[in-house]
Amino acid sequence: MKIMKTKISIILLCISIALLIIYGIDVAYSNLSPANVHQGFLKMSEAARGSAFGGGAVILSIVAFAISFKEKSNMIVVLLIVNGAIIVAGIAAVAVQGTGESSRNTTATIYGTMGLGILLILLGIVKYLFCRNKVARKVWSIVIFLNSNLEI
């Protein structure tokens, strides 16, 4: 069962990377098209494209992390960090390139997307620490215990 969880997680993370690569290529294609067109090869609006490909990739990565949480796998750690790095690099490139408009929605989208990329990187780091270090597992179990006993 352990091997199956690891394999499923690796497959989900590879699908996630494929979604991010397709999304990035579409954004690049859209930016290279004439100014009045700004349409990628995926015939979707920017919001729909971001939700389907970017959001789908993040959800798949989190599900993969949850499925394989207690399994030891360097490949899953690397794939989680790569997913997060692709997201951070992609949104940083879009932010640097800019479109000239600086609305609240654009800023919120950039920070939110950057946060999701950083979250995936942190999940990779947590998985690495949790699987490799007994002290980290002990600290994590204490944190969970303390959080479950706090009254809000």
WOPEKA-V389998 format. One record per backbone hydrogen bond with DSSP energy under -1.0 kcal/mol. CO is the residue of the C=O (numbers start at 1). NH is the residue of the N-H. If there is no record, write none. Layout:
co->(CO & CO)
nh->(NH & NH)
This chain:
co->(1 & 2 & 3 & 4 & 5 & 6 & 7 & 8 & 9 & 10 & 11 & 12 & 13 & 14 & 15 & 16 & 17 & 18 & 19 & 20 & 21 & 22 & 23 & 24 & 25 & 26 & 27 & 28 & 34 & 34 & 42 & 45 & 46 & 47 & 48 & 49 & 50 & 53 & 54 & 55 & 56 & 57 & 58 & 59 & 60 & 61 & 62 & 63 & 64 & 68 & 73 & 74 & 75 & 76 & 77 & 78 & 79 & 80 & 81 & 82 & 83 & 84 & 85 & 86 & 87 & 88 & 89 & 90 & 91 & 92 & 93 & 94 & 103 & 104 & 105 & 106 & 107 & 108 & 109 & 110 & 111 & 112 & 113 & 114 & 115 & 116 & 117 & 118 & 119 & 120 & 121 & 122 & 123 & 124 & 125 & 126 & 127 & 128 & 129 & 133 & 134 & 135 & 136 & 137 & 138 & 139 & 140 & 141 & 142 & 143 & 144 & 145)
nh->(5 & 6 & 7 & 8 & 9 & 10 & 11 & 12 & 13 & 14 & 15 & 16 & 17 & 18 & 19 & 20 & 21 & 22 & 23 & 24 & 25 & 26 & 27 & 28 & 29 & 30 & 31 & 32 & 37 & 38 & 44 & 49 & 50 & 51 & 52 & 53 & 55 & 57 & 58 & 59 & 60 & 61 & 62 & 63 & 64 & 65 & 66 & 67 & 68 & 71 & 77 & 78 & 79 & 80 & 81 & 82 & 83 & 84 & 85 & 86 & 87 & 88 & 89 & 90 & 91 & 92 & 93 & 94 & 95 & 96 & 97 & 98 & 107 & 108 & 109 & 110 & 111 & 112 & 113 & 114 & 115 & 116 & 117 & 118 & 119 & 120 & 121 & 122 & 123 & 124 & 125 & 126 & 127 & 128 & 129 & 130 & 131 & 132 & 133 & 137 & 138 & 139 & 140 & 141 & 142 & 143 & 144 & 145 & 146 & 147 & 148 & 149)
